[in-house]
């Protein structure tokens, strides 16, 4: 769908910018649903009281609202990152002549099994686990 949209309707050259745009469009509904679920039950009294005590809109947002929804935003970002890493087909059809890590690994697998593929896979798993642990630390998860 993205391939025909970019090449036929928008007349764009395929490249990294189309991959980024495609992944943003692909993961946006998930982020919106997650953040909307948190905002629907949000109590605005903390923000309103901060504004009543003389804070600017920006300061009220950063000191009152953002700490409350921070874990939701970080969680939505982690889910969108996982979805983006997992979706090979969107990248494959919108990259054109460029290369990303999944496209590079797929090309290596077509030539034969190489031990360096296992190393890259382990590094990618360690990166995902590390980002998840940082996300847990940032959100101050106590579960």
TORVEX-493193 format. One record per residue (C-alpha): x, y, z; residue in one letter. Coordinates in Angstrom, 3 decimals, m for minus. Each point is the difference from the previous one (the first is absolute). Example, Ala and Ser with C-alpha at 12.3 -4.5 7.8 and 13.67 -1.06 7.14 Angstrom:
2
ATOM         X         Y         Z  nuke
ATOM    12.300    m4.500     7.800     A
ATOM     1.370     3.440    m0.660     S
end
This chain:
143
ATOM         X         Y         Z  nuke
ATOM     0.000     0.000     0.000     X
ATOM     2.733     2.490     0.962     X
ATOM     2.067    m0.904    m3.055     X
ATOM    m2.744     0.814    m2.478     X
ATOM    m1.004     3.106     1.940     X
ATOM     3.533     1.424    m0.008     X
ATOM     0.870    m0.860    m3.586     X
ATOM    m3.341     0.527    m1.758     X
ATOM    m1.810     2.741     1.878     X
ATOM     2.782     2.023     1.632     X
ATOM     2.748    m0.709    m2.541     X
ATOM     2.617    m0.384     2.763     X
ATOM     3.302    m1.788    m0.344     X
ATOM     0.208    m2.904     2.405     X
ATOM     2.593     0.296     2.727     X
ATOM     0.505     0.303     3.716     X
ATOM    m2.448     2.916     0.225     X
ATOM    m2.819    m2.163    m1.377     X
ATOM     0.869    m2.770     2.461     X
ATOM    m0.154     2.439     2.923     X
ATOM    m3.287     1.442    m1.231     X
ATOM    m1.468    m3.480    m0.489     X
ATOM     0.993    m1.141     3.476     X
ATOM    m1.439     3.182     1.500     X
ATOM    m3.302    m0.609    m1.776     X
ATOM     0.061    m3.685     0.992     X
ATOM     0.693     0.548     3.717     X
ATOM    m1.992     3.208     0.521     X
ATOM    m3.357    m1.735     0.740     X
ATOM     1.579    m2.102     2.739     X
ATOM     1.554     3.028     1.676     X
ATOM    m3.236     1.988    m0.275     X
ATOM    m2.051    m2.828     1.540     X
ATOM     2.396    m0.477     2.900     X
ATOM     0.370     3.689     0.828     X
ATOM    m3.716     0.642    m0.509     X
ATOM    m0.842    m2.754     2.479     X
ATOM     2.135     1.774     2.614     X
ATOM    m1.231     3.511    m0.793     X
ATOM    m3.672    m1.039     0.165     X
ATOM     0.335    m0.617     3.730     X
ATOM     2.338     2.916     0.632     X
ATOM    m0.876     2.300     2.891     X
ATOM     0.712     3.549    m1.099     X
ATOM    m0.302     1.434     3.504     X
ATOM     3.778    m0.109     0.534     X
ATOM     0.612     1.992    m3.176     X
ATOM    m2.788     2.452     0.802     X
ATOM     1.263     0.568     3.530     X
ATOM     3.519     0.531    m1.336     X
ATOM    m1.366     2.589    m2.408     X
ATOM    m2.000     1.649     2.815     X
ATOM     3.174     0.327     2.067     X
ATOM     1.688     1.989    m2.763     X
ATOM     1.794    m2.529    m2.187     X
ATOM     0.159     0.542    m3.729     X
ATOM    m1.682    m2.531    m2.273     X
ATOM     3.347    m1.554    m0.903     X
ATOM     1.175    m0.217     3.608     X
ATOM    m3.329    m1.467     1.103     X
ATOM     0.260    m2.614    m2.719     X
ATOM     3.608    m0.972     0.770     X
ATOM    m0.396    m0.025     3.795     X
ATOM    m3.544    m1.332     0.390     X
ATOM    m1.261    m1.849    m3.067     X
ATOM     3.140    m1.530    m1.488     X
ATOM     1.112    m1.888     3.131     X
ATOM    m3.451    m1.599     0.155     X
ATOM    m0.083    m1.153    m3.634     X
ATOM     3.746    m0.590    m0.426     X
ATOM    m0.210    m3.763     0.485     X
ATOM    m2.773    m0.228    m2.576     X
ATOM     1.969     1.986    m2.582     X
ATOM     3.137    m2.080     0.603     X
ATOM    m2.025    m3.221    m0.230     X
ATOM    m1.621     1.107    m3.247     X
ATOM     3.429     0.904    m1.399     X
ATOM     1.382    m3.434     0.947     X
ATOM    m2.945    m1.775    m1.616     X
ATOM     0.351     2.045    m3.164     X
ATOM     3.745    m0.740    m0.067     X
ATOM    m0.679    m3.730     0.346     X
ATOM    m2.617     0.089    m2.754     X
ATOM     2.310     1.964    m2.249     X
ATOM     2.903    m2.414     0.529     X
ATOM    m2.271    m2.956    m0.629     X
ATOM    m1.638     1.193    m3.226     X
ATOM     2.366    m1.118    m2.751     X
ATOM    m2.493     0.250    m2.857     X
ATOM    m0.673     3.722     0.383     X
ATOM     3.729     0.643    m0.058     X
ATOM     0.619    m2.369    m2.895     X
ATOM    m2.597     1.567    m2.280     X
ATOM     0.786     3.641     0.809     X
ATOM     3.811     0.068     0.204     X
ATOM     0.706     0.041    m3.732     X
ATOM     3.739    m0.400    m0.568     X
ATOM     1.039     0.779     3.573     X
ATOM     0.659    m2.337     2.874     X
ATOM    m0.987    m0.304     3.621     X
ATOM     1.078    m2.627     2.521     X
ATOM    m2.906    m2.410    m0.733     X
ATOM     0.549     0.362    m3.753     X
ATOM     3.743    m0.552     0.457     X
ATOM    m0.576    m3.137     2.103     X
ATOM    m2.515    m1.340    m2.498     X
ATOM     2.535     0.492    m2.783     X
ATOM     2.617    m1.868     2.041     X
ATOM    m2.417    m2.883     0.590     X
ATOM    m0.669    m0.332    m3.726     X
ATOM     3.711    m0.686    m0.606     X
ATOM     0.269    m2.622     2.734     X
ATOM     0.138    m0.297     3.751     X
ATOM     2.825     2.069     1.427     X
ATOM     0.911     0.031     3.732     X
ATOM     0.054     3.792    m0.030     X
ATOM    m3.796    m0.047    m0.466     X
ATOM    m0.294    m1.690     3.403     X
ATOM     2.232     2.645     1.552     X
ATOM    m2.110     2.810    m1.438     X
ATOM    m3.184    m1.731     1.181     X
ATOM     1.381    m0.309     3.551     X
ATOM     1.080     3.654    m0.044     X
ATOM    m3.456     1.011    m1.191     X
ATOM    m1.613    m2.018     2.799     X
ATOM     2.349     1.557     2.555     X
ATOM    m0.856     3.460    m1.359     X
ATOM    m3.730    m0.717     0.311     X
ATOM     0.371    m1.297     3.544     X
ATOM     2.212     2.958     0.928     X
ATOM    m2.486     2.516    m1.365     X
ATOM    m2.788    m1.766     1.894     X
ATOM     1.997     0.136     3.232     X
ATOM     0.721     3.693    m0.540     X
ATOM    m3.706     0.518    m0.650     X
ATOM    m0.839    m1.749     3.266     X
ATOM     2.519     2.174     1.800     X
ATOM    m1.302     3.230    m1.569     X
ATOM    m3.599    m0.839     0.838     X
ATOM     1.002    m1.051     3.522     X
ATOM    m1.863    m3.301    m0.400     X
ATOM    m0.498    m1.684     3.368     X
ATOM    m1.846    m3.129    m1.230     X
end
